[in-house]
Each structure stands twice: as structure tokens, then as C-alpha cells.
Amino acid sequence: MNISGTLNVFRLIWSPTLCLPQHTVSTFNHLPIPLSKAFPKTDGEKPVDIRAVVLDKDNCFAVPHANEVYKSYESQFQALRRAYPGSKLLIVSNTAGTDSDKDYAEAMLLEKNTGVKVLRHSTKKPGCKSEVLSHFQAAPDSGVTHPSQIAIVGDRLFTDIMMANLMGSYGFWFARAEDSFSGFLLGRGYCAPDPRSEFE
């Protein structure tokens, strides 16, 4: 059970925009690379500078319960690895790498099959935001100096996208069953938060 996800849903009563993504795509193959391309610069605005990417696993680049890249997404996955090499790309799953992953067997298999680090974390999304930030801050090659330089890519509004907004990062969402909830909020004038910082 994801206690973190359940408890954090109550935050939406006061801040419903926490579950709204900054960018929506239909499939993994539709992600713009680099991800900053999703936000063209307009006059007077600070350009979006995404330096690192967090990937969810299930229904993102892999089918549920599979610890490998879905064949149709392999080319896009490798393009993402080239754009975000080394510590700039991180997999954060609510299965692989968690305390329920015995001896981190799933995490190690996923790392072997993808060549990408899987975060070990004791709290499930969205509650592991500090562990995600610590990973990038401890890796000099990530180039991350502010949460707004991170993008979270996933299919769940209440875990992936909520974590992105709680961190002050960009959320990239694959529209699925939760599309009606997103549409409900957008139809009432709510907008996703803008992670850009004026202090950098």
C-alpha cells in the first residue's frame, strides 16, 4: 500500500493544482528531446532549463511488472539516455527500488536491462521527493542546482505529477484514466504551477 500517496492526496483539497502537469504527451515516443523543447521561450520569460530527468517505470517506458524497456520505445529510450547521460537520468518506481523490492532484485535487474540508475527509496512517491533531490545534489555530473531543472515523467497524477509539483519541478504526464480529473480542474480555471525560480 502506498501510504505516502494516500496521505498526500489530502493536500489537493487546499492545492488542487498540485496534480496538474506542465506538459502532457500521449506515449513515451512523444516525449520531446531534450525535454526543455516542450516549453518554447516567450519574450521576457526565463527559458526552461531541464538538466535531469526522473522516469517512472510502469506504463511509462515499460509494461507493468516488466523490468525492461518496451520494444517499441527502445529507440526513444536510448535517445533520452544520450540527451541525459550518467546521473542526469534516474528511474524512480513505486515497485523496483522500494522496501517491498526484496534485496532490490527488481532494481538491479532493471538497471542491468536499461543502463540507468534506479533510486533506492524507503517512501513511495510522492513522498520520496527529498531522496530524489539528494540523488541529483550528490551527483556533480547532473548539473542540477535547483529543482526547476528536473523533469518528472510518469502516468500518475497523484504520485508522479504531484511529486514534481511538490519538488518545484516539471511534470510530464501520459494522459490515461485520470484524464477526466485533469480536465475537470482545467475546465474550472486551474493551471499547473510554474517551477521557474527568479532566484537563480
Backbone hydrogen bonds, N-H to C=O, Kabsch-Sander energy under -0.5 kcal/mol:
donor,donor_aa,acceptor,acceptor_aa,energy
3,I,1,M,-1.2
6,T,2,N,-2.1
7,L,3,I,-2.7
8,N,4,S,-2.4
9,V,5,G,-1.2
10,F,6,T,-0.5
10,F,7,L,-1.0
11,R,8,N,-1.5
12,L,9,V,-1.6
13,I,10,F,-1.2
14,W,11,R,-1.0
15,S,11,R,-2.5
18,L,15,S,-1.9
19,C,16,P,-1.4
20,L,17,T,-1.9
22,Q,171,G,-1.3
23,H,171,G,-1.8
25,V,173,W,-2.7
30,H,27,T,-1.7
31,L,28,F,-1.6
37,K,34,P,-1.8
38,A,35,L,-1.9
39,F,36,S,-2.1
45,E,42,T,-2.2
48,V,39,F,-0.5
51,R,49,D,-0.7
51,R,149,Q,-2.5
52,A,149,Q,-1.9
53,V,88,K,-3.3
54,V,151,A,-3.1
55,L,90,L,-3.1
56,D,153,V,-2.3
59,N,62,A,-2.2
60,C,57,K,-2.0
60,C,62,A,-0.6
61,F,57,K,-1.2
62,A,57,K,-1.8
66,A,63,V,-2.0
70,Y,61,F,-3.1
73,Y,70,Y,-2.3
74,E,70,Y,-0.5
74,E,71,K,-1.3
77,F,73,Y,-2.6
78,Q,74,E,-2.3
79,A,75,S,-1.9
80,L,76,Q,-2.1
81,R,77,F,-2.1
82,R,78,Q,-2.0
83,A,79,A,-1.9
84,Y,80,L,-2.1
88,K,85,P,-1.9
89,L,86,G,-1.1
90,L,53,V,-2.3
91,I,117,K,-2.7
92,V,55,L,-2.6
92,V,90,L,-0.5
93,S,96,A,-0.7
98,T,95,T,-1.7
101,D,98,T,-1.7
102,K,100,S,-1.1
104,Y,101,D,-2.6
105,A,102,K,-2.0
108,M,104,Y,-2.3
109,L,105,A,-2.1
110,L,106,E,-2.7
111,E,107,A,-2.4
112,K,108,M,-2.2
113,N,109,L,-2.3
114,T,110,L,-1.8
115,G,111,E,-2.6
117,K,89,L,-0.5
119,L,91,I,-2.7
119,L,117,K,-0.5
121,H,97,G,-2.4
121,H,119,L,-0.6
127,G,124,K,-1.7
129,K,126,P,-0.9
132,V,128,C,-1.9
133,L,129,K,-2.4
134,S,130,S,-2.3
135,H,131,E,-1.7
136,F,132,V,-1.7
137,Q,133,L,-2.6
138,A,134,S,-1.9
139,A,136,F,-0.8
142,S,139,A,-2.1
143,G,140,P,-1.0
149,Q,146,H,-2.2
150,I,147,P,-1.9
151,A,52,A,-2.0
152,I,170,Y,-3.4
153,V,54,V,-3.1
153,V,151,A,-0.5
154,G,152,I,-0.5
154,G,172,F,-2.5
157,L,155,D,-0.5
160,D,156,R,-0.5
161,I,156,R,-2.2
162,M,157,L,-1.2
163,M,159,T,-2.1
164,A,160,D,-2.0
165,N,161,I,-2.3
166,L,162,M,-2.4
167,M,163,M,-2.0
168,G,164,A,-1.2
169,S,164,A,-3.3
170,Y,150,I,-2.4
172,F,152,I,-3.2
172,F,170,Y,-0.5
173,W,23,H,-2.4
173,W,171,G,-0.5
174,F,154,G,-1.6
175,A,25,V,-1.4
175,A,173,W,-0.8
179,D,176,R,-1.9
180,S,177,A,-0.7
181,F,178,E,-0.7
182,S,178,E,-1.9
183,G,179,D,-2.7
184,F,180,S,-1.9
185,L,181,F,-2.0
186,L,182,S,-2.6
187,G,183,G,-2.4
188,R,184,F,-0.6
188,R,185,L,-1.0
189,G,186,L,-1.6
190,Y,185,L,-2.0
